[in-house]
């Protein structure tokens, strides 16, 4: 590897301790000399620290599993991540294998249209994770909302970036689907109990989903999530999760 060759595509595996020792040593040596790759590795590590909770692993799609096993062989054993964070369980070794070994499958010309769609989704998810990493890199305050009742196990991290022109956002995880015609509505609640609608959105069906708020969180005392049938007007639906917003001292 020349000094000018970047290792961007391997940084997620490196962050998860999911590479053989020889590859980790090679990438570590590269990071010591490459500021660009070192900065991307730092952003991935910040996301690993910032995302709370533990997210369940999802099964590898059957089509991809068969191709991964055929390509990798029995000796390809991806070690379990040693990171005890939400990021590590979210990007489990099985998920990372889809992204990396999928490239090898393409090279062998053994990909049908359905598999190509699966790989495209994986790439889109990786891009979304990278965007979230950049947002977290701005720093700021965070608050966690835990799901209630049937939504226990779901949750969301509200982030108010310290960067002046950066909008607040929430990274939700494990959101349940809603009935036809309904939407999730994010609210900001002031100290007097007034509720202001900050965003409406539909669940995307993925493990994690980032939602940008339409209004700053400064001056509000709580954030909450409900399920509504209307995209405007007062709150009418059930409360799904809620958290207090602690104002800076």
N, C-alpha and C positions, 0 to 999 in steps of 0.2 A: 504494500500500500504506500503510495507516495504521500508526501506531506500535504499535498493539495487535495487529496481524496477525502471527502467527508464520510461520516458513518451515521448519517441521520436516520436511515432506515433500521439501524440496529439499536438505537438509543432506548426504545421502550423495553426491549429484551434486556438490555444492560441494566436499566433501572429496576427491573424485577428480579435480578440475579438469575435469569433464565438462560444464560449462555454457558457453554463449556469454559473451563478455566483458561484455556489457550486464547479463546476469543475475547474473554474479559480482559486478559492481559494486553492483548493487541489494542482493544478499544480504549482501555485506560491510558496506554501510552500515547494514543492519538489525542485524547482529550487534554493531556498535559501540554500539547503543543498547538492545539486548535481552539482559539477563543470562541468561534462560531458554534462548534459542536458542544463545547463545554457549557455555553450559555443555554442551549437547548436541553442538555442534561440537567442543568440546574432547575429549569422550569418544570420538567417532569418530576423532579424530586419535590418541588414545592407543592405540586398538586397532590402527591402522595401524602404529604403532611397535612394538607388543608382539608381534604375530603373526609368527613367523619363517618363513623359507623362501619358496619360490615355488610357487604352486598353479596347475595348468593351467587354461586356459579351457575351458568346456564349450559345446557348440553350442547355439544358440537353437532351441527346439522349432519344427518346421516350421509348425504352425498359427499360432503367435504371430508367427513371422517374416513370414508373408504379410500378416497384419493390421498389423503394425508398419510394413512398407514401404508399404502402402496408405494408412495414416494419416499417416505422417511425410513422405512425398515424398522426391524425390531430394536436396533441399537439406539434409535433416536428417542431418548428418554429426557423430556424436559423437566428439570428439577423444580420442585414446588417452591414458590417464592417464600423468602424468609421475612418479608415485610409484613407486619401485622397491621395493615392499614386498609381502608376502604378501596384505595386505588389498586392495591395488590390483588384483592379479591375480585374487583371489577374487571381488571385486565388479567384474568387468570392465565396460567400457561396454556390451557386449551384454547382460549381466545387468541392469544398471541400466535399460536401455531397456525391458526387459520390464515392470518395475515402473511406470515413469513413463508410457510410451506405452500401456500396458494401460488406464490410466484414461481416456485419450482414446477408446480403442476402446469401452469401456463407454458413454461419453457418446453415441457414434454409434449405439448399439443394435445393434452388429454382433457380439455375443458369443454363441457357443453354449455348451452346458453344459460341454463339454470344456475350452474356453478359460477359462471361469469357474473351473474346478477348478485350472487352471494358475496363474491369478492368485491364487487363495486360497493355494496353496503358496508363491508368491513373497512374499505378505504374511506368512505364517507364518515364512519364512526371515528376513525383515527383522526381525520381532519377536525371533527367536532371536539375531540379530546384536546387537540393542540390549541384550538381557539380558547377553550376553557383554561388551559395552562397559562396562556398569555394574559387572560383576565385576572387570574389569581396572582400573577406576578406583579400586578399593580399594588398589592398589599391592601390594607384597610381593615375594617371590622367585619366579623362574621357572627351569625346567630343560627342556631339549628332548630328546625321545627320537626317534631316527631308526630307520626300519624296517630289518629285516635280511632278507637273501636275497630271497625272492619278494615281500617287503613293502618293498623298497627304493623310495623315493619316497613312502611313507607316513611319518607321524610324529605326534608329539603334544607339546604344551607343557603341562607341569605347573605350576600356579600355586598358591602358598601365600599367600593374602591376608594383609596386615598387620592387617586389621580383625579384632579378637578373636573375634567370633561368626560369621565368614564361613568356610564350609567350603572346603577345597582342591578344585580341579577340574582337569581336563585338557581342552584343546581339541585333538582329533585331526583330521587332514586326510587325505583320500584313502585311507580304510580299505577294504580288500578285503572282499568278502562271505565268509561262512563257510559250511561245509556244514550241511545240515539237522541240528538237534539240538545243534550246537556253539555256544559263546558266546565272546566275548572276555572275558578275566579280567584285571583290573588288580591287581598285587601291590605291596606295600611290603616291602622286604628290610632287615633290621637288620644291624648290623656283625658279628654272629655267624653270618650266613647263614640266619637264619630268615625264611621267607616268610609274609606275612600277606595274606589276600585282602581287597582294599579295595573292589572293585566288579565286578559282572558286567553285561555289556550286549551288545546286538545292534547291528550297524552299521545306520545309518538310510538308507544309500544316497545321502546328500548329500556335498558336497565337504568340509564340516566338521561335527563333532559334539562337543558338550560333555558330559562325564561328570563328575558330582560324586562325590568320594570319601567313603566311609562312615567314615573314620578320619583323624585329623590325620597329617601327614607328619613332625612333629617327632620326633626320635629314630631315624629310619630313614635308612639309608645309600644305598638305591637304590630306583627304581621300575621295574617291568617289566610287559610285556603278553604274555599267552600265549593260546592257543586251547584251551579245555577242553570236555569232554563233560559234566562235572558242575558244578553251581553251588555246591558246597561241597566241603570236603575239601582234601587236599594237591594241589600242582601235579603234573600228569601230562602236559600237552600241550606242544607246541613253543613256543619262545620267539620272539616276533614283534619286539619292541623292548625296549630297556633303557637306563636312564640313571642316573648317579650323582647323589645328592642332596647338595649341599654345605651343611653346617650353618652358620648364621651365626656369625661370630667373636665 
